Amino acid sequence: MRKLTVVSAFCICAIASAHAQQTSIKGTITDTLNKQNLHNAVISVLRAKDSVLVKFIRTDVKGHFEITGLPAGKFVLLTSYPNYADYTDIISTTENNTLDLGNISMITKAHLLEEVVVKQSIGSIKLKGDTTEYKADSFHVQANATVEELLKKLPGIQVDKNGQITAQGQKVQKVLVDGEEFFGDDPTLVTQNIRADMVDKVQVFDKKSDQATFTGIDDGEKTKTINLKLKDDKKNGYFGKLDGSAGTNQFYNEQVMFNKFRKKEKLSFYGIASNTGKIGLNWQDQRSYGDNSTNIQFDDNGNGFVDGSSNSDGLESWSGSYNGQGFPKVQTGGVHYNNKWDDDKQSINGNYKILDLTVNGTSNTNTQYILPDTLYYTSQKQTFSNKITRNKTSAVYEMDFDSTSSLKIMADGSFDHKLTYNAYATEALASDSSLVNQGNRVVSTTGDVNAFNSSLLWRKKLKKKGRTVSINAKENYSTNIASGFLLANNYFYSAHSNVPIQNQVTDQYKTSDNKALAFDSKITYTEPLSKISSLILNYGITVNNSTSNRSSYNKSPGGHYDVLDTVYSNNYQFNIFTQKGGASYSLIKKKYSFNFGNNIGYTNFVQTDLKSSITAKRDFINWFPNANFAYSFTSQRRLFISYNGSTSQPSLQQIQPIKTNDDPLNIVIGNAALRPSFRNSINLNFNDFKALSGRSIFLGMNYSATNNAFATKDFVDSLGRRVSQSINVDGNNSLNGYIDYGFKLFGARADIGGNINNSTYVNVVNNLPNVTRSQSYSINGYAGREIEKFYDNSISANLTYTTSTSSIQQNVSTHYWTFNIRPDLDFFFPWKLQLHTDCDFIFRQKTSVFDNNNNVIYWNGWFGKKLLKGDAMVIKISANDILNKNIGFTRTANTNYITQNTYSTIQRYYMLSVVWNFNKGPKPAGN
């Protein structure tokens, strides 16, 4: 009897334990057209691995259902209702959790048959929270097409000729594969090498920090991200691409990509050698414009960006990437590995890449400067030869100790060795075209830039549902050590005279040694107040210590560079210590969610001139308010509104009290009195999609205003020499907006959209306050249509109007139109022949400053033959810049000046290519 009691007790405990680990799902079944809820609809849950029925239930009179007692796992949800098409979806449940599916829309079979022409649009786009999800098979691409070609078909997403992706008006910075990073920070390695037919879903969202994702509270860290969810049957076997291309004028493209996938394990490597400027180049690095600057520019397409050139932390400002200027030669390769094991409780993701890049070329830059009493013009010719060798590695390890706690460890490091050579010839003219100054300058440097970053995140769910604690710690260490030579010879002229009145020669050897070490820690606690609301408390400490030792040496009579120039030398230390704590409130209901909160921070500056041993200390109180609101009108219509207040600290390069004469005509002086800036930012996003008609709307707007913004104080003397210093100003603000309206017309997909960029930038010019108001307005359109085995054609266009006015001379206004149009055409012929052609027509209006509009017609094409089973091989002859009319050109409207730059770039060549897409496993198929 005693043994039976023990066994019974053990069974009861086991049953109770199993019940505690079970979960439930709930939702509402509605009619797609009339929005009525469906009573007595059957909802069945089947095991995904073998389709065995687990449970089923019928909806109540309000169309609601809830299925309880489900184990954790992956299931197929099947919904049936008389005269309606069945609805199926794959769902995953976790222990001790309720999965709310929201509204599930069903469509009648009769209406589905009437709309057979849009059968591929049914469920092609879904809105899940703040994620837009595209069903890949709903968008047709050719066999062996890449993900990049698939993305071009998706509403709200644009891919330019360089592979840069814009989604919902914002640049995409990361592309993940099954939620994991794939070769780190180079999205083109994913989009140009993974086949479209392997992808099940494309998800677009703003990736938050891991801690914000866990707590549900926005910390201001957001990255526009695309995640590619692969089909289950494509996760086994191997696949890849071999590309061998040889062209005229010694151009070449050689590429190999190999991927081996085995369920949750992925191994990939690639190698590239090219001098065409089209592959092997990381475009994400090209968008690094520096930090802590608010100097807004607008380019030809109306895109506003931040000019951070004044914040270079070394002797040279080359980022180590190719931006379309000059002639590149690249050799690069990498290895990627990721895996999950121990029932997905442990995972690892690792990457290693190596790059050897050389860029040579020339450029011509013309600039009009607006001063309070006059205008002057500069012309600069540059010859450059730059080389970088880069090694980069990263790793992520995650472990779930149990269902309540996990640990994530991340580390990455990069090691760059740079060699740069730049030669300049400059000339400055007054408004009456009289000569102001002339000069030549040569700068050559050798530098090593190294960085190591690591982070640790521990997350714990406590016994009470919704009660959590998380600890996040980060470390960042970087060094930038460089040395080089500056030789400048400048002549200065008096008004209306061609005889120089002054000659200035600068011949120096320079060294710089910059180091930065930062630690950031944060603990967050969440306390549920009810089933739908919670309170979040956090506290963090940040330490940011940096040093900059810059020395300039003049040549002694003996010919050695050993005479220290104290005016242009300084050793400075800048330490920042911040304590920050605060609270947030979160409310989550079926239709909407809302959270708001505020952090308060105490920041201490310690600034030490190590040469003079003078130390200054300053204290600041900083505020970090935030609020977010999301509302779901329907499952396919969402509204998001967010507010964020953030503080930025001045950089060491802005604050170090030293004169920098790397360009003797443009002297930069640090400002040790700079204060932190505070930025208010409001974002609004609205998404709406109708499956039957294929109509989509993506709308967004951002407004920001900055107090104590970092700006420039410029003084230009009568000889054209400029002295600049960073200062704090009020009044800087910007308004940016976009809209994209997608629809179907006569069997074609079309998009019409627009962008607006408005900014107000305050600075000081020759001791007078200046307010520059810049605007750009863009209208863009896209239309694409295809008939399988006949053609796949599209055309895109953009019209932009740019204008800029400075208050110091309101009668001087910059305004011009830019028009871009790009047809992209593919024609398919018998015997598996294909003709492709694309052309960029770029027309720029002449301005009162620059009468050379530099219009461009950039025409490319190829003709190829597909071979082997599944069209796995293509042999093609291609032509780049058929008309030999490609011109490197940019025009930017800045604060109180406008700049036009023309540069050497790759022009006409012809190439023979053999491309083989190989695979073993599931056969590829055009979707």
Salt bridges, closest charged atoms under 4 A:
ASP50 OD2 - ARG47 NH2 2.58
ASP89 OD2 - LYS126 NZ 3.95
GLU114 OE1 - HIS111 ND1 3.75
GLU115 OE2 - HIS111 NE2 3.90
GLU133 OE2 - LYS128 NZ 3.47
GLU133 OE2 - LYS201 NZ 3.69
ASP137 OD1 - LYS231 NZ 2.93
ASP178 OD2 - LYS235 NZ 3.51
ASP178 OD2 - LYS266 NZ 3.39
GLU181 OE2 - LYS174 NZ 2.73
ASP185 OD1 - LYS353 NZ 3.03
ASP185 OD2 - LYS392 NZ 2.31
ASP197 OD1 - ARG195 NE 2.78
ASP197 OD2 - LYS234 NZ 3.41
ASP200 OD1 - LYS135 NZ 2.53
ASP206 OD1 - LYS224 NZ 3.19
ASP210 OD2 - LYS408 NZ 2.86
ASP218 OD2 - LYS222 NZ 3.44
GLU221 OE2 - LYS474 NZ 3.38
ASP232 OD2 - LYS74 NZ 3.45
ASP232 OD1 - LYS235 NZ 3.68
GLU265 OE1 - ARG262 NH2 2.70
ASP285 OD2 - ARG390 NH1 2.91
ASP300 OD2 - ARG844 NE 2.70
GLU316 OE2 - LYS418 NZ 3.84
ASP344 OD1 - LYS264 NZ 2.58
ASP356 OD1 - LYS387 NZ 3.00
GLU398 OE1 - ARG459 NH2 3.71
ASP416 OD1 - ARG390 NE 3.09
ASP432 OD2 - HIS496 NE2 3.45
ASP448 OD1 - HIS417 ND1 2.81
ASP507 OD2 - LYS555 NZ 3.33
ASP513 OD1 - LYS515 NZ 2.82
GLU527 OE2 - LYS464 NZ 3.49
GLU527 OE1 - ARG467 NE 2.76
ASP662 OD2 - ARG550 NH2 3.34
ASP663 OD1 - ARG441 NE 3.47
ASP688 OD1 - ARG637 NE 3.19
ASP688 OD2 - ARG695 NH1 2.89
ASP714 OD2 - ARG722 NH1 3.61
ASP717 OD2 - ARG721 NE 2.95
ASP751 OD2 - ARG749 NH1 2.31
GLU786 OE1 - HIS140 ND1 2.77
GLU786 OE2 - LYS153 NZ 3.67
GLU788 OE2 - HIS140 NE2 3.72
ASP792 OD1 - LYS153 NZ 2.86
ASP824 OD2 - ARG822 NH2 3.76
ASP824 OD1 - HIS836 ND1 3.68
ASP826 OD1 - HIS836 ND1 3.11
ASP838 OD1 - ARG822 NH1 3.71
ASP838 OD2 - HIS836 NE2 2.88
ASP840 OD2 - ARG822 NH1 2.74
ASP871 OD1 - LYS832 NZ 2.99
